[in-house]
Structure formats: C-alpha cells, structure tokens
Amino acid sequence: MVRQNGVMQVTSEREVMTWEMFGQASRDLAQMVADDGYEPDMILSIARGGLLIGGALGYALSVKNVYTMNVEFYTGVDERLEVPRILPPAPDFVDVSDARILIADDVADTGHTLRSVLDFCAGKVAEVRSAVLYEKSHSVVQCQYVWKLTDQWINFPWSDKDPVARRDWAVRDA
C-alpha cells in the first residue's frame, strides 16, 4: 500500500505467503509467545483468517482450548464495512475471569477488527494478548507478537485463489 493524497491505496506489489512460509511463521510466532513466558489458557481465533494460525498456535503452545469469533469487516481488497461487526455466536466467557487469552489473527491491517475483539474481552478475563502473522504500520492495535511487519496487501495461501463455490457475496481476498 502507498499513501496518495492522504489516502492509502493498494499497489500491485504484494506480500506473498506460501504454505511452507505459514508453517515456519506459525512456529516462529509460537516461539515468541513461549520465549516471553506467556502461557495462555485459551486461544481465540478471529474467523476466517485467524482460524489456521489459531489452530497452529494451539498445537505449538499445547493449548487445547481454542475458540472462534467471527467478525465481519472486509468486503473486498481494501474495501470494508464502516465498523467491524461481531457475528453470532459470540464466545460465552462464563467462569473464565482468571483466564489468559491469546487472540490470533492473520493480519492487523487497520486493527479495527482486533480492537473490537479486545474490547469484547475487556473486563471478562484476567489478561488478553494478541498474535498475528502480519502487522501494518497504520494498525490502531500494536500486537504483542508479530511475525512480520508489512504495508503491502498480503496473498495468503488460503485466500489467493478465487472461491470454488460461487456466491453473490464471495470475493477473492475477503
């Protein structure tokens, strides 16, 4: 992405992540968490992009409590709703006031999706930290664990091809 006339614009240059890179990146990210001494009781994956990294972190950090939260924000390449929307069902945080949660997502782009999940968790659990594969410089959230910084649009191996199922709302990269 580049800034033109005060507006961030998607460029043709992209950060490309392969499946092999994802395997290494997920291990590196888990190692950062472990080296920091943080021992999450639960991993909360933000669907859809955070599902795979959440599962990989769960295995690498020996955390079996892996949950999913679906937040709708992106509608296309650099196109999004006005604000993120948490979709039902939202996690029920009963009896977890002492829990340490690690929020997992693929990218902190604007950071608004992560911010909405952090706000959702606030006051319900003991501690919340976030881990992402990529973080962009303009993100409103600075994650504790980041594999790589970039301001380019990212082609992830799970979303770089057109969907197999054709739906009116389905677009590549969103």
C-alpha positions, 0 to 999 in steps of 0.5 A: 500500500502507498499513501496518495493524497492522504489516502492509502491505496493498494499497489500491485506489489504484494506480500506473498505467503506460501504454505511452507512460509505459514508453517515456519511463521506459525512456529516462529510466532509460537516461539515468541509467545513461549520465549516471553513466558506467556502461557495462555489458557485459551486461544481465540481465533478471529474467523476466517483468517485467524482460524489456521494460525489459531489452530497452529498456535494451539498445537505449538503452545499445547493449548487445547482450548481454542475458540472462534469469533467471527467478525465481519469487516472486509468486503473486498481488497481494501474495501470494508464495512464502516465498523467491524461487526461481531457475528453470532455466536459470540464466545460465552466467557462464563467462569473464565475471569482468571483466564489468559487469552491469546487472540490470533489473527492473520493480519492487523491491517487497520486493527479495527477488527482486533480492537473490537475483539479486545474490547469484547474481552475487556473486563471478562478475563484476567489478561488478553494478548494478541498474535498475528502473522502480519502487522501494518504500520497504520494498525490502531492495535500494536500486537504483542507478537508479530511475525512480520511487519508489512504495508503491502496487501498480503496473498495468503495461501488460503485466500489467493485463489478465487472461491470454488463455490460461487456466491453473490457475496464471495470475493477473492481476498475477503 
